[in-house]
Amino acid sequence: MPRGQGHVSEAMDIPSLSIDSVREGLLSRRFSATELATEALRFAEAENPRTNAYLHFAPERALAAARRVDEQIAADEAIGPLAGVPVAVKDVIVTKGVRTTCGSKLLAYYIPPYDATAVVRLEQAGAVLIGKTNCDEFAMGSSNENSAFGPVRNPVAPDRVPGGSSGGSAAAVAQGTAVVALGSDTGGSIRQPASFCGVVGVTPTYGRVSRYGLTAFASSLDHIGPFARSVKDSATVLHVVAGHDPCDSTSAAAPVPDYAALLSGGVKGLKLGLPREYLKELTSETGELIYAAVDALKHLGCEVREISLPATDYAIACYYILATAEASSNLARYDGVRYTFRSGRSETLAEMYRNTRGEGFGAECKRRIMLGTYVLSAGYYDAYYLKAQKVRALIARDFGNAFQEVDAIVAPVSPYPAFRLGEKVDDPISMYLSDIYTITGDLAGIPCMSVPCGKTAEGLPVGMQILTRHFDETTMFRLADALEQAQRR
Amino acid sequence: MKITENEVRYVADLANLRLTDAEVGRLRADLDGILEHVDKLKEIDTSNVEPMAQVLYAAEETATLRADEPVPPLGNQAAMANAPQPGAGYFKVPKVIER
């Protein structure tokens, strides 16, 4: 039967695709990977003005990847676990030959000479990279309003932020223009936008996914992780990108379980901790949805007890010292010598550095470089940086103690749902405080994720956070999947 | 007040950031507020706590070392491709040394 355009579009309802449905469509020859890539690119470009989720598209690369999948299918070869799946990648993750801006004017024309390991692994698994997603400049922000290329709008409520800093990746998956996406998380930049946009977002154990090719923000806290519309899809993507990489000495050599295959293990008898420090600032609607999700897990046989993570109150202060200190040194490389942008009006080398950075960085990056430089400067190191490192140890110890008693911790992702564009831009502290429940997981380096747990009366999504022991993503995914299934019923 | 405009200018100098006067004023106020919040850390007793610089996981010290085998480097052309001012295989910068 000849395949007309109408037939193809009908076979591929792009926004509702899953990894399984793409695979099924390809193997049953309902559509080819090339047809899917073409349609996905067309759809993503047409939808983009609504959200500004993508900064640029990668049609040549997408079609080349799709062609490889079609050749494999034509030759009856085995196809990869992500064969033909349209993916989007946050623009802080480098892609060879495809512009990577980090949401910054400084890198507006930067074309990386190599691929990040996570991107290589996605494509080896057959994924089709359709484009690079918008984000806060150098991943610094909680609302995606700090991009040099304009904010992203929340696809669920266009007058609201999608969260940040991986706002574009969350919006792309929520809007349906990509089946899955990669983001990065340093203080909540995957989980918070996932929560605000109503999708699944996963921050794996520190070291689980190679950061080779992730533009460094705060190296002791940076993670790469997936966004998806289902827990299963997020688990499949993590399995693909995780694992040791010789190019990242902080990547762990631990074996990577097949998370998606282990989802059905059941949650009966699991002990869950509900930290009382995470329930104080909640809006009433967020609180109700979180408690309802906890009840749903109780009905499935989980045992829930209240726990305490006493150092939580100090987490924001701790994080904004450590993260900015690391950022101030990581961002020192943008000096006008190597990375595309150089201020045109400089007589001396020192002037060139200063002018390039003064003209190139946006307000939030400057604020963080300044704070980080200040806390590391002579006379302040012990009072700020060293003190914060000790507090970090206490935060990690809290989790260690809790995991003696419970198998997982359940908590809100954010005290409130997506806020309005512009609502917090003039108040950096209020913006920083919106990360209150997510930064602790990054500081301790434990796996944590956001899974949708309902919507407010206004229709704004709320996410529940699940945190587990180092390298125990399996239990985290299992709980998230159980919650997702319970909500479908 | 935790920080003065003069200190802001001094830190900007350390960070190699050219700031306008308006930025100096704004950053002084922002940093002041943030440092005020950060002062909270003084409340918590850390006298017997080792500082944590990195997330540690159980593995042999050498577990993440790669084999010492040569691999092809990036190459001069690729490495220079994003240079704002390349020249003869080098990064060009304004004159550093006066003759």
Contacts between the chains, C-beta under 8 A, distances in Angstrom:
chain1	res1	chain2	res2	distance
A	109	B	82	8.0
A	110	B	82	5.6
A	111	B	81	6.9
A	111	B	82	6.5
A	113	B	74	5.9
A	113	B	78	4.0
A	113	B	79	6.9
A	113	B	81	6.0
A	113	B	82	7.7
A	114	B	74	7.0
A	114	B	78	8.0
A	205	B	57	7.7
A	206	B	55	4.2
A	206	B	57	7.8
A	207	B	55	7.0
A	207	B	57	6.2
A	220	B	53	6.7
A	220	B	54	5.3
A	220	B	55	6.9
A	244	B	64	7.0
A	246	B	66	3.7
A	246	B	67	7.7
A	247	B	66	8.0
A	249	B	64	5.0
A	249	B	65	7.1
A	249	B	66	7.8
A	250	B	54	7.8
A	250	B	64	7.1
A	251	B	64	6.6
A	252	B	57	5.7
A	252	B	59	6.7
A	252	B	63	8.0
A	252	B	64	7.2
A	253	B	59	6.0
A	253	B	63	4.6
A	253	B	64	6.1
A	254	B	57	7.3
A	254	B	59	7.5
A	311	B	44	7.0
A	313	B	40	7.4
A	314	B	40	6.2
A	314	B	41	5.9
A	314	B	43	7.7
A	314	B	44	5.4
A	316	B	37	7.2
A	317	B	37	6.0
A	317	B	38	4.4
A	317	B	39	7.9
A	317	B	40	5.0
A	317	B	41	5.1
A	318	B	41	6.8
A	320	B	34	6.6
A	320	B	37	8.0
A	320	B	38	6.7
A	321	B	38	6.2
A	321	B	41	7.8
A	328	B	15	6.4
A	332	B	16	7.6
A	335	B	16	7.0
A	336	B	84	6.4
A	336	B	93	8.0
A	337	B	83	7.4
A	337	B	84	7.6
A	337	B	91	5.1
A	337	B	93	5.9
A	338	B	82	6.6
A	338	B	83	6.0
A	338	B	91	6.2
A	339	B	82	5.8
A	339	B	84	7.9
A	340	B	82	5.0
A	340	B	83	8.0
A	340	B	84	6.0
A	341	B	84	6.6
A	342	B	84	3.8
A	342	B	85	6.8
A	346	B	94	5.9
A	347	B	94	6.3
A	348	B	94	5.5
A	348	B	95	7.3
A	348	B	96	7.9
A	349	B	93	5.4
A	349	B	94	5.1
A	349	B	95	7.6
A	349	B	96	5.1
A	350	B	16	7.6
A	351	B	94	7.4
A	352	B	93	6.6
A	352	B	94	5.4
A	353	B	16	4.4
A	354	B	16	5.3
A	354	B	17	6.5
A	354	B	18	4.1
A	355	B	18	5.2
A	357	B	15	7.7
A	357	B	16	5.7
A	357	B	17	5.1
A	357	B	18	7.0
A	358	B	17	5.5
A	358	B	18	3.1
A	358	B	19	6.3
A	358	B	20	8.0
A	359	B	18	7.5
A	361	B	17	7.3
A	363	B	23	8.0
A	363	B	26	8.0
A	366	B	17	6.2
A	366	B	19	7.4
A	366	B	23	7.0
A	366	B	27	7.0
A	367	B	27	6.5
A	367	B	30	5.7
A	367	B	31	7.5
A	369	B	15	5.1
A	369	B	17	6.4
A	370	B	8	7.1
A	370	B	11	5.6
A	370	B	12	6.6
A	370	B	15	6.3
A	370	B	17	7.1
A	370	B	27	5.7
A	370	B	31	6.3
A	371	B	31	6.1
A	371	B	34	6.0
A	373	B	11	5.1
A	373	B	14	5.2
A	373	B	15	4.2
A	374	B	3	7.4
A	374	B	7	7.8
A	374	B	11	4.9
A	374	B	31	6.7
A	374	B	35	7.9
A	377	B	11	6.5
A	377	B	14	6.2
A	384	B	38	6.9
A	384	B	41	7.9
A	386	B	51	5.8
A	387	B	41	5.2
A	387	B	42	7.9
A	387	B	46	6.5
A	388	B	41	6.6
A	389	B	51	3.5
A	389	B	52	5.5
A	389	B	53	6.1
A	390	B	46	3.8
A	390	B	49	4.3
A	390	B	50	7.4
A	390	B	51	5.1
A	390	B	52	7.4
A	391	B	41	5.8
A	391	B	44	6.1
A	391	B	46	6.3
A	392	B	51	7.7
A	392	B	52	4.5
A	393	B	46	7.9
A	393	B	49	5.1
A	393	B	50	6.1
A	393	B	51	6.5
A	393	B	52	3.9
A	394	B	44	7.0
A	394	B	46	6.8
A	394	B	49	6.1
A	396	B	52	6.1
A	396	B	55	7.7
A	428	B	30	5.4
A	428	B	33	7.2
A	428	B	34	6.6
A	429	B	33	5.5
A	429	B	34	6.3
A	429	B	37	5.8
A	432	B	34	7.6
A	432	B	37	8.0
A	444	B	55	7.2
A	445	B	55	3.1
A	445	B	57	7.9
A	470	B	55	8.0
A	470	B	57	5.8
A	471	B	57	7.2
